[in-house]
Amino acid sequence: MKKKREDYKKCIALFDILGYKELIKRNSVNTLLSKLRKFNKEIPKITFEKKHPCKLMNIAGIKNKTILYSDSILIYSNGITEDHFGNLCAASMNLFGLSLQNGIPIRGAITIGELYVENDKSLYFGKGFIRAYELANKQDWCGIIIDDKLNRNDYPHIKRCLDDDDFFCEYDVPMKDGEIKKFLCLDWVSGVIEEITSKDIKKSLYQNNKNLDWPAKRKIDATLQFFEYRKKKEANPDENIEWKS
């Protein structure tokens, strides 16, 4: 029986490895191979082994698929329930933490939409896939945004996840075209990494990229700015803390 278009709807997270060309240029083949192999080996663990403190994001029996190809990482779940969405967000947070540990900065976007997959042919396409790709590549920092078209009225089943302000926050995200746009973001600062400082973040983002050009530094500065804002907010949850992008 031919599948309906609705059957191809999935929760989708797509990530772009920032500065991939520079990583290749600035590192020897052996160094880069070692780093990418280590990263690739650890990626499958983010879905199944690392627990998340949010109960909405640790549902037994929900498994995501994770694919690394070229300079992109795709995570998807074969369903669009609250459980699927929550686990996808948890996997995305864990991936972000893993990227920092390995000095491989990423930016990404999460959406719900059509995705057709044939793993044996490395074939991935669909309107949801394109939407996630476009959103990920528009950002000018390291971070994870939620598709602003995921209206709570259209997707009421994920409202409880999106309303959890311990793991999601609104933020003015810097875009490549110079625009500053408000998005709901996955709060990787509070959600995945404990006892980490801005010095640790800076070291991670710079460790494989010496003598960076201005665009790269701008992305790192924007990432550190988000980190500092969320840390202040975490320490003073009742204060109205302003931020500047």
Sequence and secondary structure as in RCSB ss.txt:
>XXXX:A:sequence
MKKKREDYKKCIALFDILGYKELIKRNSVNTLLSKLRKFNKEIPKITFEKKHPCKLMNIAGIKNKTILYSDSILI
YSNGITEDHFGNLCAASMNLFGLSLQNGIPIRGAITIGELYVENDKSLYFGKGFIRAYELANKQDWCGIIIDDKL
NRNDYPHIKRCLDDDDFFCEYDVPMKDGEIKKFLCLDWVSGVIEEITSKDIKKSLYQNNKNLDWPAKRKIDATLQ
FFEYRKKKEANPDENIEWKS
>XXXX:A:secstr
    GGGGEEEEEEEEETTHHHHHHHS HHHHHHHHHHHHHHTTHHHHT   SSGGG  TT   EEEEETTEEEE
EES  SHHHHHHHHHHHHHHHHHHHHTT  EEEEEEEEE EEEGGGTEEE HHHHHHHHHHHHBSSS EEE TT 
 TTT GGGHHHHT TTTEEEEEEEBTTS EEEEEEE HHHHT  S  HHHHHHHHHTT  S  HHHHHHHHHHHH
HHHHHHHHHH TTS      
